[in-house]
């Protein structure tokens, strides 16, 4: 009875082991670089989002300030009657007076 046995596995030589280690190290280095790049991208995205939010907040503040200035301008006008009974309008901020009703007058 003569059966054939498979060949015994070869022992890796030092060169093969070094090559395998270099490939593994290169792969790890690439993975580490990928993680660094990913972290940098996430940090950049977070910074951009923060800048966008700050810009939106600043724009909202400017709009609110403009609305408040317009409100103050419209409230600055007061209505009065002249000696002959005609209504005129006086602006307490500018000292201007007008026979015409100012735009936005709520008095």
C-alpha positions as CSV (number, residue, x, y, z in Angstrom):
1,X,0.0,0.0,0.0
2,X,1.7,3.0,-1.3
3,X,-0.2,6.3,-0.6
4,X,1.1,9.7,-1.7
5,X,1.4,12.2,1.0
6,X,1.2,15.9,0.4
7,X,4.4,17.8,0.5
8,X,5.4,19.4,3.8
9,X,4.9,23.1,3.9
10,X,8.1,25.1,3.3
11,X,9.5,27.2,6.0
12,X,9.5,30.9,5.0
13,X,12.9,32.3,4.6
14,X,14.1,35.5,6.1
15,X,13.7,37.4,2.9
16,X,10.0,36.4,2.5
17,X,9.3,37.3,6.2
18,X,10.9,40.7,5.7
19,X,8.9,41.3,2.5
20,X,5.7,40.3,4.3
21,X,6.5,42.6,7.2
22,X,7.2,45.5,4.9
23,X,3.8,45.0,3.1
24,X,2.0,44.8,6.4
25,X,3.8,47.9,7.7
26,X,3.0,49.8,4.5
27,X,-0.6,48.9,4.9
28,X,-0.7,50.1,8.4
29,X,1.0,53.3,7.4
30,X,-1.7,53.8,4.7
31,X,-4.4,53.1,7.2
32,X,-2.9,55.6,9.7
33,X,-2.6,58.2,6.9
34,X,-6.2,57.6,5.9
35,X,-7.3,58.1,9.5
36,X,-5.3,61.3,9.8
37,X,-6.8,62.6,6.5
38,X,-10.3,61.7,7.7
39,X,-9.7,63.5,11.0
40,X,-8.4,66.5,9.2
41,X,-11.4,66.6,6.9
42,X,-13.8,66.2,9.8
43,X,-12.1,69.1,11.6
44,X,-12.2,71.3,8.5
45,X,-15.9,70.4,8.0
46,X,-16.6,71.3,11.6
47,X,-14.7,74.6,11.2
48,X,-16.7,75.5,8.1
49,X,-20.0,74.7,9.8
50,X,-19.0,76.9,12.7
51,X,-18.1,79.7,10.4
52,X,-21.4,79.4,8.5
53,X,-23.3,79.4,11.8
54,X,-21.4,82.5,12.9
55,X,-22.1,84.2,9.6
56,X,-25.8,83.3,9.8
57,X,-25.9,84.6,13.4
58,X,-24.2,87.9,12.4
59,X,-26.6,88.3,9.4
60,X,-29.6,87.7,11.7
61,X,-28.2,90.3,14.2
62,X,-27.7,92.8,11.4
63,X,-31.3,92.2,10.2
64,X,-32.7,92.6,13.7
65,X,-30.7,95.8,14.2
66,X,-32.0,97.2,10.9
67,X,-35.6,96.3,11.9
68,X,-35.1,98.0,15.3
69,X,-33.6,101.1,13.6
70,X,-36.6,101.3,11.3
71,X,-38.9,100.9,14.2
72,X,-37.2,103.7,16.1
73,X,-37.3,105.9,13.0
74,X,-41.1,105.3,12.6
75,X,-41.7,106.0,16.3
76,X,-39.7,109.2,16.2
77,X,-42.5,110.8,14.3
78,X,-45.2,112.5,16.3
79,X,-48.4,114.1,15.1
80,X,-49.4,117.7,16.0
81,X,-51.9,120.4,15.0
82,X,-50.9,123.7,13.7
83,X,-52.7,126.9,14.9
84,X,-55.1,126.7,12.0
85,X,-55.9,123.0,12.8
86,X,-53.9,121.3,10.1
87,X,-52.1,118.1,11.1
88,X,-48.3,118.1,10.7
89,X,-45.7,115.6,11.7
90,X,-42.5,116.2,13.6
91,X,-39.5,113.8,13.9
92,X,-38.0,113.9,17.4
93,X,-34.7,112.4,16.2
94,X,-34.0,114.6,13.2
95,X,-36.0,117.8,14.0
96,X,-37.7,117.4,10.6
97,X,-41.3,118.4,10.2
98,X,-43.7,117.5,7.4
99,X,-47.3,118.0,6.3
100,X,-47.3,114.6,4.7
101,X,-47.8,111.5,6.9
102,X,-44.4,109.7,7.1
103,X,-44.1,106.2,5.8
104,X,-44.5,103.7,8.7
105,X,-46.1,106.3,11.0
106,X,-48.1,104.4,13.6
107,X,-48.8,107.3,16.0
